[in-house]
Amino acid sequence: MGGCVGGARARRLEAVPRGGLLNTDWSLERVTASAGEFHGRELPAGRTVWSVDVPAAAAVLGSRQDASLLDADECARQGLEVVRRRSGGGLVLLRPGEHAWIDVVIGRDDPWWSDDVSSSSWWLGEAWCRAVASLGVDGASVHRGRLESDEWGRQVCFAAIGPGEVVDAAGAKVVGISQRRAGGTARFQCTVFRHWSATDHAAILAAPPAGSLGARVRCVDRAPGDIVDAVLGALRSL
């Protein structure tokens, strides 16, 4: 793991971006839609930041996960919409007001584009480090290693830590980032939790792993609008 910005990377951040795009050229669109509707949305041609307000609770599976992972009866009892996103990673349980969901989209001609998928979200993790620092999370860093996961992590997104994601000084996950690429566009789907419950996640799994999830998640108890403003400001300051 490394700091938010350092060494050669810091020098690159000071450079003039290639391709003529300015780092201030980020547009924000606030969207209210169900998780299913929004995950199916077509990607824009250029830089975009989407702030997504989900009016109903949803259990969102990663692209390689099957609905058999979930307890269908429990999901129905809780009124959860079951959705599979097109980006990777594990299950994310979304409830209105308990998270901030922000998607960042870039095209192949963007200065921040990288063909190396393993490191392609590091720059975004750096922006999130600045954002969460402004919201009171000290010592945040970008995970630059391989995926760190166990049996829980193979099922639940925030139980694993992937490249580009942000952790606090104790190693708890603060920002989850999954990525989808389509043609010449990359969509980074980011989630920060204001409230996160291991018990709630375990309750909707068909076969929860043995053991405890433990203290793997760091919540950011700020209004979703404050989180959106913080990351947008951080993107514009890179």
C-alpha positions as CSV (number, residue, x, y, z in Angstrom):
1,M,0.0,0.0,0.0
2,G,1.2,3.5,-0.6
3,G,0.3,7.1,0.3
4,C,-2.1,9.2,-1.6
5,V,0.5,10.9,-3.7
6,G,4.2,10.4,-3.7
7,G,7.5,10.4,-5.6
8,A,7.3,10.1,-9.3
9,R,3.6,9.8,-9.2
10,A,3.4,13.2,-7.5
11,R,5.5,14.7,-10.2
12,R,3.2,13.3,-12.9
13,L,0.2,14.9,-11.1
14,E,1.9,18.3,-11.6
15,A,2.4,17.7,-15.3
16,V,0.2,19.1,-18.0
17,P,-2.3,16.3,-19.0
18,R,-1.8,14.8,-22.5
19,G,-4.6,15.1,-25.0
20,G,-5.6,18.7,-24.2
21,L,-8.0,17.8,-21.4
22,L,-7.8,20.0,-18.3
23,N,-8.2,18.3,-14.9
24,T,-11.0,20.8,-14.2
25,D,-13.1,19.4,-17.0
26,W,-15.4,17.1,-14.9
27,S,-19.2,17.3,-15.3
28,L,-21.5,16.2,-12.6
29,E,-24.9,14.6,-13.1
30,R,-27.1,13.7,-10.2
31,V,-29.4,10.7,-10.9
32,T,-32.3,9.1,-9.1
33,A,-32.9,5.6,-10.3
34,S,-33.2,2.0,-9.2
35,A,-30.0,0.1,-9.0
36,G,-31.1,-2.1,-11.9
37,E,-32.0,0.9,-14.1
38,F,-28.7,2.7,-13.5
39,H,-26.4,-0.3,-13.9
40,G,-27.9,-0.8,-17.4
41,R,-27.3,2.8,-18.4
42,E,-25.3,3.5,-21.5
43,L,-21.9,5.1,-21.0
44,P,-21.2,8.7,-22.1
45,A,-18.6,9.6,-24.6
46,G,-16.4,11.8,-22.3
47,R,-15.6,12.6,-18.7
48,T,-18.6,12.3,-16.4
49,V,-19.2,12.0,-12.7
50,W,-22.6,10.4,-11.8
51,S,-24.0,10.8,-8.3
52,V,-26.6,8.1,-7.9
53,D,-29.5,8.2,-5.4
54,V,-31.2,4.8,-5.1
55,P,-34.8,5.2,-3.8
56,A,-35.2,1.4,-3.0
57,A,-32.9,-1.1,-1.3
58,A,-30.9,-3.5,-3.6
59,A,-28.6,-6.4,-3.4
60,V,-26.0,-5.8,-6.2
61,L,-24.0,-8.8,-7.4
62,G,-20.7,-8.6,-9.2
63,S,-20.6,-9.5,-12.9
64,R,-19.2,-13.0,-12.1
65,Q,-21.6,-13.8,-9.3
66,D,-24.8,-15.8,-9.6
67,A,-28.1,-15.1,-7.8
68,S,-27.7,-18.5,-6.1
69,L,-25.3,-16.8,-3.8
70,L,-28.3,-15.1,-2.1
71,D,-31.1,-16.4,0.1
72,A,-33.9,-15.6,-2.3
73,D,-36.6,-15.8,0.4
74,E,-34.8,-13.4,2.7
75,C,-34.2,-11.0,-0.1
76,A,-37.9,-11.1,-1.0
77,R,-38.8,-10.6,2.7
78,Q,-36.7,-7.5,2.9
79,G,-38.0,-6.2,-0.4
80,L,-34.6,-6.1,-2.0
81,E,-34.1,-5.6,-5.8
82,V,-31.5,-8.2,-6.9
83,V,-29.2,-6.8,-9.6
84,R,-26.1,-7.9,-11.3
85,R,-23.7,-5.1,-12.3
86,R,-21.4,-5.3,-15.3
87,S,-18.3,-4.6,-13.3
88,G,-16.4,-7.1,-11.1
89,G,-16.2,-7.6,-7.4
90,G,-18.6,-9.0,-4.8
91,L,-22.0,-8.3,-3.3
92,V,-22.9,-4.7,-2.3
93,L,-26.0,-4.1,-0.2
94,L,-27.5,-0.7,-0.9
95,R,-30.1,1.0,1.3
96,P,-31.3,4.6,0.8
97,G,-29.3,7.0,2.9
98,E,-26.7,4.5,4.0
99,H,-24.1,5.2,1.3
100,A,-22.8,7.5,-1.4
101,W,-22.6,5.9,-4.9
102,I,-20.5,7.8,-7.4
103,D,-19.5,6.6,-10.8
104,V,-16.5,8.2,-12.7
105,V,-16.3,7.7,-16.4
106,I,-13.4,8.4,-18.7
107,G,-12.6,7.7,-22.4
108,R,-9.4,6.2,-23.9
109,D,-8.2,9.7,-24.9
110,D,-8.3,10.9,-21.2
111,P,-5.0,11.7,-19.5
112,W,-5.9,9.3,-16.7
113,W,-6.6,6.3,-19.0
114,S,-4.3,3.3,-18.6
115,D,-4.3,0.1,-20.5
116,D,-3.0,-1.7,-17.4
117,V,-6.2,-2.7,-15.7
118,S,-4.3,-3.6,-12.5
119,S,-3.2,-0.1,-11.9
120,S,-5.8,1.9,-13.9
121,S,-7.7,3.1,-10.9
122,W,-4.8,4.2,-8.8
123,W,-5.3,7.8,-9.9
124,L,-8.9,7.7,-8.8
125,G,-7.9,6.2,-5.5
126,E,-5.6,9.2,-5.0
127,A,-8.5,11.5,-5.6
128,W,-10.6,9.6,-3.1
129,C,-7.7,9.9,-0.5
130,R,-7.9,13.6,-0.8
131,A,-11.7,13.6,-0.6
132,V,-12.0,11.4,2.5
133,A,-9.2,13.3,4.2
134,S,-11.3,16.5,3.9
135,L,-14.1,14.6,5.5
136,G,-12.1,13.5,8.5
137,V,-10.5,10.2,7.6
138,D,-6.8,10.5,8.5
139,G,-4.1,8.3,7.1
140,A,-6.0,7.0,4.1
141,S,-4.0,5.3,1.4
142,V,-4.4,3.6,-2.0
143,H,-4.1,-0.2,-2.2
144,R,-1.6,-0.8,-5.0
145,G,-1.1,-4.5,-4.4
146,R,-3.0,-7.6,-5.6
147,L,-6.5,-8.4,-4.6
148,E,-6.6,-9.3,-0.9
149,S,-9.5,-11.7,-0.2
150,D,-10.7,-14.6,1.8
151,E,-13.9,-16.7,1.7
152,W,-15.9,-13.6,2.9
153,G,-14.2,-11.4,0.4
154,R,-15.1,-13.7,-2.5
155,Q,-18.8,-13.1,-1.6
156,V,-18.9,-9.6,-0.1
157,C,-17.3,-6.6,-1.8
158,F,-16.2,-4.7,1.3
159,A,-14.7,-7.8,2.8
160,A,-11.9,-7.7,0.1
161,I,-9.5,-5.0,-0.9
162,G,-8.7,-4.5,-4.6
163,P,-6.2,-2.4,-6.5
164,G,-7.0,1.3,-6.4
165,E,-9.4,1.0,-3.5
166,V,-8.9,3.2,-0.4
167,V,-8.2,2.0,3.2
168,D,-7.7,3.9,6.4
169,A,-4.7,3.8,8.6
170,A,-5.9,0.6,10.3
171,G,-6.4,-1.2,7.0
172,A,-10.2,-0.9,7.0
173,K,-11.8,-0.3,3.6
174,V,-13.2,3.2,3.1
175,V,-13.9,3.3,-0.7
176,G,-14.8,0.4,-2.9
177,I,-14.1,0.7,-6.6
178,S,-15.2,-1.7,-9.4
179,Q,-14.4,-1.2,-13.0
180,R,-16.2,-1.9,-16.3
181,R,-14.6,-1.3,-19.7
182,A,-16.6,-1.1,-22.9
183,G,-14.8,-0.2,-26.1
184,G,-12.9,3.0,-25.4
185,T,-14.6,3.9,-22.1
186,A,-13.9,3.0,-18.5
187,R,-16.6,3.2,-15.8
188,F,-15.3,3.2,-12.2
189,Q,-18.2,2.5,-9.8
190,C,-17.4,3.8,-6.3
191,T,-19.2,3.3,-3.0
192,V,-18.6,4.9,0.4
193,F,-20.8,3.7,3.3
194,R,-22.3,5.9,5.9
195,H,-23.6,2.8,7.7
196,W,-22.4,-0.8,7.0
197,S,-23.5,-4.0,8.7
198,A,-21.8,-7.3,8.5
199,T,-24.9,-8.9,10.0
200,D,-27.2,-7.5,7.3
201,H,-24.9,-8.9,4.6
202,A,-24.6,-12.3,6.2
203,A,-28.4,-12.4,6.5
204,I,-29.0,-12.4,2.8
205,L,-26.4,-14.9,1.8
206,A,-27.5,-18.5,1.1
207,A,-24.4,-19.9,2.7
208,P,-22.5,-17.3,4.8
209,P,-18.8,-18.3,5.3
210,A,-17.7,-19.4,8.8
211,G,-16.1,-16.9,11.1
212,S,-16.6,-13.2,11.4
213,L,-16.3,-10.3,9.0
214,G,-14.7,-8.3,11.7
215,A,-13.8,-4.6,11.6
216,R,-13.1,-4.4,7.8
217,V,-15.1,-1.4,6.9
218,R,-14.6,2.3,7.8
219,C,-17.8,4.3,7.4
220,V,-17.8,8.0,6.6
221,D,-20.7,9.6,8.5
222,R,-21.3,12.6,6.3
223,A,-24.2,13.6,4.1
224,P,-24.0,12.0,0.6
225,G,-23.9,15.5,-0.9
226,D,-20.8,16.4,1.1
227,I,-19.1,13.2,-0.1
228,V,-19.9,14.0,-3.7
229,D,-18.7,17.5,-3.4
230,A,-15.4,16.3,-1.8
231,V,-14.6,13.8,-4.5
232,L,-15.5,16.2,-7.3
233,G,-13.2,18.8,-5.8
234,A,-10.5,16.3,-5.5
235,L,-10.8,15.3,-9.1
236,R,-10.6,18.9,-10.2
237,S,-7.4,19.4,-8.1
238,L,-5.4,16.5,-9.5
